[in-house]
C-alpha cells in the first residue's frame, strides 16, 4: 500500500486510476474538439451565406436592382448622389412611366434595356424578392443559432443595414419577407452601433465616387 497526501492506493489499483485519468482527459479533449468543430461549422455557414448573398443569381439581382436605384436617385444639398428608396407600389406600377413615384420620369417597375439581359423578363420586384428571400434564410439561421453571430454582424451586418435603409419605404404590410430582413438589420445594429454611420456613407456618393452607371454598394 502507498500513502499519498492522505489517500491510500493499492498497488494493484494504480493502473486503473491511470486509465481513469487518461479516459477523462480524452473525454475532455473530445468535448473541446466538438465545440471547436461546432464553431467552425457556424463560421462556415456565415461565409456560405455571404457568398450566396453577394454572388451568383442573388448577386446578379442585387447588381441590377441597386444600379437602377442609383440611376434614378437624386443628389443632396452637398451634391452627393443618393439611391432612390422605392415603395412597394413603385415596383408593381404599370409599365408606363409614373412621375408620381418620386423618381422623376423613370419607371422603376421595369429595367431599361441596358440593364436587363437580352430577352429577359426579369423585373425589379422579382430581383428584390430574391434578395429578401436570401436575407430571410440568413435570419432564420440566426434565430436557430446555427451561425457564428460575431462573424455574422461583421460580415453581413453592413449589407443588412444598407438594404434596410434602401427599403425604408417598404414596410411589413407590403411583404412579410421584409420583416425578416429588418429583424436581421436590427440585430446587427444592436451588436455594432457604428453600422448606421457606415450605411450613411454607403448611401452617399460624391461626384468623384459615383460610377456613371450608378453602381451598387449594398
Secondary structure, DSSP 8 states (H G I E B T S, - for coil): -EEETTEEE-GGGHHHHHHHHHHHHHHHHHHHHHHHHHHHHHHHHHHHHHHHHHSHHHHHHHHHHHHHHHHT-EE-TTS-EE-----HHHHT--SS--GGGSSTT--TTS--TTTS-TT----HHHHHHHHHHHHHHHHHHHHTT-S-HHHHHHHHHHHHHHHHHHTTT--TTT-HHHHHHHHHHHHHHHH-TTHHHHHHHHT-B-TTTS-TT-----
